[in-house]
C-alpha cells in the first residue's frame, strides 16, 4: 500500500493504547514484496560451531539417497535434520535493523519502510547424531580384493568406489568416513577403496609373521625395508606395507621405518580365522589351538575378542562362537532385537561390546540398557532381557 506518514503511525499507536514514550522513536513499516511467498526459503538453525564453519568459508553438505532420511554434515560431524513448526510466522526482512542498532543512531529517519522478502512457518533443526557408517563396509564388501592374481578383478564389472563416490553415498562427514576406512582396514588400490578379502589378508599377515620368526626380530621392531625386499617377490609391496600398517604402529628409528606389531590385533585375526570354520567350539579346546596358532612370543587372551566372539558360560562344557558387532543392525532398537533373539538374557559385561558403539556423545551403556532392556536378578547376577516379546 501507500507509505505511512508519522501521523498515521501515531494514530495507530493511540488506537492500540500504546504509549509512544515507551517505544523507540524509529518505526518499521512492513509491506509484503511482490515475490514474498511461503516455501521459497528454508531456515536452518545452527549452533555456534557450525556458524563459525560457514563464516570461515567452509561448506555444509546435505547427504542421503532418495530412500534415506537426510543428514547434514560439516567437515567432521553429522547431524539429523528435523522440521520444527512454529506458531509464529517467521518473516525475512533484508537489511532489518535491531533495536540495539537503532539506539546507536538517534538521528536516523524515524520511519523505515521495509519489504518482507519471504516468510516461513517452520525451520530445520539439527541434532548431532552418529554417522551412518554401516553402509560403507557393505559397499566395499560387494567386491573384496582377493589379490593381484584374482580373476574377478580382471573383469570390468566389480563395484568401484573412489573417495568422491563414498562422500556422495555415505551419510557421514568426510573426516568420519576417512577414519572409518582406517578402522575397517580399507586400502586404496588404483584410486579405489577396497577391503581385503579375509583369507587374502590372513595370507599376507602369515607371510609377515613367518618372516619375523625366521629373522628372530623383536615384535616391537620390524624393519619395513627388509620386509619389502624379502616378501616383494610373493606379494605386491604396497600390500605388504598395508598389512604392516593395519597390524602395527609405524615409527622411524635411525632414519629407517619400523613397525611395532599389535599383539591384540594379530591374535584377534587368528581367532577369527579359526572360529570361521565351525558353528561352535568347545572353549578350552579352542583356547589351546588358538595359543598354538599365534606367533611365538604372543599371548592369546579372551579379552582380545570383544565384539568378535561370544563365550557361552551357561553351556556345559563352555563354548565360544563368532558373533561380530559389525554384522549387527545399526539402528538402536533393531540392534537390541537382534541381540535378544541370539540369546534371551545378557549380563552387562557380555552385552557391552555389542552396544558400546551405539552410545551417542553423552550416553553410557547403562542409559541404553535402561531404555531398551528390562533388568532382573538371576542367581545374584543382574541380567537384561527384551522389553518386548520377541516375535
C-alpha positions, 0 to 999 in steps of 0.5 A: 500500500501507500507509505505511512506518514508519522501521523498515521503511525501515531494514530495507530499507536493511540488506537492500540493504547500504546504509549509512544514514550515507551517505544523507540522513536524509529518505526518499521513499516512492513509491506509484503514484496511482490515475490514474498511467498511461503516455501521459497526459503528454508531456515536452518538453525545452527549452533555456534560451531557450525556458524563459525564453519560457514563464516570461515568459508567452509561448506555444509553438505546435505547427504542421503539417497532418495530412500534415506532420511537426510543428514547434514554434515560439516567437515567432521560431524553429522547431524539429523535434520528435523522440521520444527513448526512454529506458531509464529510466522517467521518473516525475512526482512533484508537489511532489518535493523535491531533495536540495539542498532537503532539506539546507536543512531538517534538521528536516523529517519524515524520511519523505515519502510521495509519489504518482507522478502519471504516468510516461513512457518517452520525451520530445520533443526539439527541434532548431532547424531552418529554417522551412518557408517554401516553402509560403507563396509557393505559397499566395499564388501560387494567386491573384496580384493582377493589379490593381484592374481584374482580373476574377478578383478580382471573383469570390468564389472566389480563395484568401484568406489573412489573417495568422491563416490563414498562422500556422495553415498555415505551419510557421514562427514568426510573426516568420519568416513576417512577414519572409518576406512582406517578402522575397517582396514580399507586400502586404496588400490588404483584410486579405489577403496577396497577391503581385503578379502579375509583369507587374502589378508590372513595370507599376507599377515602369515607371510609377515609373521613367518618372516619375523620368526625366521629373522628372530626380530623383536615384535616391537621392531620390524624393519619395513625395508627388509620386509619389502625386499624379502616378501616383494617377490610373493606379494605386491609391496604396497600390500605388504606395507598395508598389512604392516600398517593395519597390524602395527604402529609405524615409527622411524628409528635411525632414519629407517621405518619400523613397525611395532606389531599389535599383539591384540590385533594379530591374535584377534585375526587368528581367532577369527580365522579359526572360529570361521570354520565351525558353528561352535567350539568347545572353549578350552579346546579352542583356547589351546589351538588358538595359543598354538596358532599365534606367533611365538612370543604372543599371548592369546587372551579372551579379552582380545575378542570383544565384539568378535566372539561370544563365550557361552558360560551357561553351556556345559562344557563352555563354548565360544562362537563368532558373533561380530558387532559389525554384522549387527543392525545399526539402528538402536532398537533393531540392534537390541532385537537382534541381540535378544533373539541370539540369546534371551538374557545378557549380563552387562559385561557380555552385552557391552561390546555389542552396544558400546558403539551405539552410545551417542556423545553423552550416553553410557551403556547403562542409559541404553540398557535402561531404555531398551532392556528390562533388568532382573536378578538371576542367581545374584547376577543382574541380567537384561532381557527384551522389553518386548516379546520377541516375535 
